[in-house]
Amino acid sequence: MTVRKGLSLFLIVAACVSIGTILATTDGETIELILKTDKTRLAIAFSLVPLIWIFDSLRFSSLIRASGNRIPLRLSLMLVWINYFGCAITPMQSGGGPFQIYILYKNGVPVGKGVAVTLVRTMLTLLVLGLAIPATMVMSPDILFGRSILRDLAIYVASALGLIWLVVTISLVRPVFVKRASAIFTLLLKRIGLVKPQRVLKIVRHVNAEVDIYNENMRAFWAQGKRYVLLGALFTFCQQLVQLSVLPCLIWAMGLPVEYVKSILIQALLLFALYFIPTPGGSGAAEGGGAAAFRLLVPGNLAGLLAVLWRVITEYTGVLLGTIMVIKLLGLNMADDLISRTEEEIDRAGSD
């Protein structure tokens, strides 16, 4: 998928679902609530967005320091915006990493360390979102009772988070197991005809080499920069807390009662699930899913509009700035090349 196609698909899906959601949920009372919105409180919600970016850039700078390198805070902020763009144009928000790794490489950070930084950054985000579940259950245990959708989603998120950390732990502690598992998987692909027999040995060797490189860089990352990783975790918590506070501020601005803890849980579950949605940047699912989930916080005739506004503030502003940064720093042709390289590596097992 090219950058232009990914961005177009993201915008089209997001626009169609957003318009449909607003039209399906808005009525006369919604308009009245909008007109009564407190402008000062609404401005506070918007003012949280720069804080999200600042904490994210500080998180990124800390993780770069953990790898033994340094980058200016200005570049770190640009990388945050570029990540918004990369995630928006690729399924399951997977495209931010290649752009960041390339720009880090151009600024003196080796590729292996760039991979470690982007991976740990994502893992910290998932960890904080995942921890929101037990934290809210301790603070307000009645939230999940009687709400099967929330309960099932919480179980799914907890299970997915546990599986992710299990795989990461095994890859660091027992890399041989990962190599054997990948070899078995490659043989299964050969048996069903997705990999040609002459490609099996080459694929296994390539995977083994990549596992060794990944393991070496991750071990060095954790061994040499523990305090900076912990600092990165602190900035991750601050960044996520500010981001999850945008929705309560919007509800507050509309003059409705705010259930802060419940809103934190609902957003954490939704944001975690978006990492596994196949549409570019989770578009459509974020707006539609938000409209359905936010009914637990506000009247149904306001949930759709609130979901779209929440998405615009927390996501679309970053995507816009990221698009500008990509065009300025890389150009669309180079961006296409980076995306196509990533896709070729993923599909290489069955392409020849």
N, C-alpha and C positions, 0 to 999 in steps of 0.2 A: 504494500500500500504506500502511495506517495504522500508527501506532506500535504499537498493541496487536497487530495482525496480525503485524507484523514481529518483535516480541519473542516472541510466542507461537510463531511458526514456528521462530525461532532455538532456543528452549528445547525444543520438541518434537523437532526434528531432532537436536539435540545430545544430548538425553536418550536417545532411541531408539538412536542409533548408539553412544553410550557404553555403555549397558546391553548391547546386542548384542555389542559388541567385548569387553567384560569377560567375558560369559558364554561367548563363543566361544574365548577364550584362557586363561582361568583354570583351574587344576587344584589338586590337593592341595599340590604343591610351591610354587605361588604363595602360598598361605596361609602356609606355613612361612617363606618369604622376607619376607612382610609382618610377621610376628610378630617376626622378627629385626632389623627396621629400627631403626637407631640414631636415637633421638629427638632427640639434640642436632644431629646432621647434618641431620635432616629440618627442624629449626627454622631452621637456617642457610639452607636452600633457601627457606623461607617468608619469611625476613628480607630476602631479595634483592628482593622485590616492592616494598616502599616505596622502595628505591633506584631501581628502574625508573621509578616515578612521579616521583621527585624530579628525576632527570636529564631526564626528558621535559618536566617543567614548566620547568626551567632552559633547555632547548632552545627551548621556546615563548617564554619571556621574552626570550631573546636575539634571536630572529627578529622579535619585536614591536619591540625596540629598533632593529633594522636598518631597520624601516619608518618610524622617526622617532617612534614612540609608546612609551608605557610602561604596564604593568599590574602590579598587585601580584602577588607570587609565589603568594599564596593563590588568586587568581582563575585564575592559570595552571594551578595544580594541579587546580582544578575543571574547567577546559577539557580537561585530559588525561582525566579520568574521563568527561566528557561525550562525548569522542571515542570511548571504548570503547563507550558505549551506542549512539551513532550508527552506528558500524561494525557493531555486532551486529545491528541491525534492518534493514540494507539489503544488497542484493547487491553483491558485490565490494568490501565495506567502504567504500562511497562516501558514507555518510550523516553521517560525523563533521564534515565541512567546513561544511555549512550551519548546523549548531547553533553551531559555534565562531564562524563569521562573524557570525551574528546577535548573539551575546553580546558579541563584540568591538565591534560597531557600537553596542550599548547602553552600552558603556563608553568611547566616544569614538574608536574606531578606524574610519576610513572603510571602506566595503565593499570597494573596490578593493584597499586594503592588506591587508584580512583575507583576500581571495582569494589574494593573493601569498604571504602568510605560510603559509596552509594548504597551498598547492601546493608551496612550497619545503620545508616540513616533510616532506611525503610523499616528495618526490624525494630528500631526504637519507636517509630510511629505506631506500628502494629502492637507493640508491647503496651504502650500507654493507652491506646484505644481498648485493648483487651482487658487491661486492669480496671477500666472504668466499670466493667460488669460486676466483679466482686465488691468494688468500692461502693457502688450505689446500692447493692444488696445489703451491705452492712449498715449504710446510712439510712436507707429507706427500703426495708425488706418486702414491703407490701406492693412494690411497683410491679413485680412480675406475676403476682397472684391474680388469677382470673383473666389474664391476658395471654392466651395461648400463642399468638403470633410473636409477641415480644419474648416469651419464654423459649419458644423453638429457635428464634433467631439468636438468643443469648447462648443456647446450647451449641448451635452451629459455630458461632464466633469463638467460643471457648475451645471447642474441639479443633477448629482450624488453627487457632493460635498455638495450641499444644502440639499439633502435628508439625507446624512450621519450625518451632523451636527444637523439636525432636530431630528433625532432619538436619538443621544447622549444627546441633550438638554432635550428632553422629558423624557429620562431614568433617568436624574438627578433631574428634576423639578417635574415630575409626574410619579414616579415609579409604582404607582397603575395602571395607564393606560397601562404600559408595561405588568404588571401581567395579566390584563384583556384581552389584545390583545393576549398574549401567550396562555391563557386558551381557548379563542375562536378558535385559530388556532389548538390547540390540539384536541378540539372537532370536528373540520372539518376533521382532520386526522383520527379520530375514525370513522366518518361517511363514509369516503371512504375506510375504511378497513386497513389503514396503522398503526393504533394504536389499540391494543386490549382494550376492555372496562375496564378490571381490572387494566390496566396500567394508565388510565387517571388521577386519583386522585394522584397517586405517581409522575407522571410527573409534574403536576401542582404545587405540593408542592416543588418538586426539583427546578423548575424554579423560584418560588417565593423566595426560600432561596438564590438562586444564585443572583437574582436581588437585594436582601437586602445586601448581602455581597459586590457586585459590587458597589452599591450606597454608602455604608458606606465608602469603601476605596477611591472611587473617590472624595467624599466630603472632606474627611480628606486630601487627596492629594492636592486639590486646596486650601483648607483653610490654611494649614500649610506651604506650600512651594511655594507661588505665585512667589516670586522673582527668585527662581530656575527654575520654569516653564518658566518664561520669558527669562531667560538665555538659557534654552534649546531651546526655539523658535529662539533665535538669532543664536545659533550654527546650528540649522536646516536650517536656511536661508543661512548661510555660506556654509554648506555642500552641499546643493542643487545648490547653485551658482557655486561652484567649479566643481561639477559633470556635470552641464549643460555647463560648459566652455570647457570640453574635446573635444566635437565635433567641435566647432569653431577653436580650436587649431589644430586639424587634418586637417581641410580644409585649414587653414593658412599654415601648413607645406607642403601641396601639391601645394602651389603657386596659389591658387584660391581666388577670392574675398570673403570676409567673411561678411555675413549679421547676425550680432550677435543677434540682437533682434528677428529676425525671427527664428533663430536656437533655441533660448530659448523657444519660443512658441511651436514649433514643437516637441521638446523633452519633454516638460512638458505635452503636450497632449498625446504623446505616452506612457510615463512612467506612467501617471495616468491610462490610459486604460489597461495597463499590469496588474494592480491589480485585474482586473476582467476577465482575460483570464484563461480558465480552464486547460491549459497545465502546467506541472511543471515549475515554475519559469518564466512563459510566454515564454518559449522556442519556437522557430519557429515563433511566432507572433512578437517577438522583432526584429529578424533578417529580416523577410519578410516585416513586417510593417515599419521597419526603412529604408529598401531599397526603398519602395514606397514613404515614406514621405520625405526622403532626396533628392529626385529628384527635390524638390523645392529649394534646396540649391546648388546642384552640378550637373554636367552633368549626364545623366542617366547611362552612361557606367562606372561611378565611384561610383554611389550610393550604389550598392550592396556590394562592397568591403569596402566602408566606414562604412556601417552599421555593418558589421561583425567585423571590427577592433574596432569600437566604443563599441560594445558589449563585446569584449574580454578585452578591457582595463577597462571598468567601472564595469563589472559583473564577468567575468570568473576568473579574478585574485583573487577576494574576495571569490568566490566559492571554488577555489583550497585551499586557506589558511583555509577557514572554514571547509573543509573536513579533513584537517590535525588536526585542533583543536578538532573536534568531535571525531575522532579516538583516539587522545591523552587523552582527558578529560573524554569521555564517553564510547567509544567503539561502534561498530556498533550494538551489541545486545541491549545495553541500549538505543541507538538512536531508534531502532525499537520499543522498549517497549514504549518510550515516544510518538512516532507517533501513535502507535496502541491504546494507552490510549485515545488520543485526538479523534481518529476516533470512538472509542467505545462510548465516551460521546456524540458525534454528532448523532450517529445512534441509541442511546439507546432507543429513543422514539418508534421505530418500530421493535426492535430486539427481544424482548421477546414475 
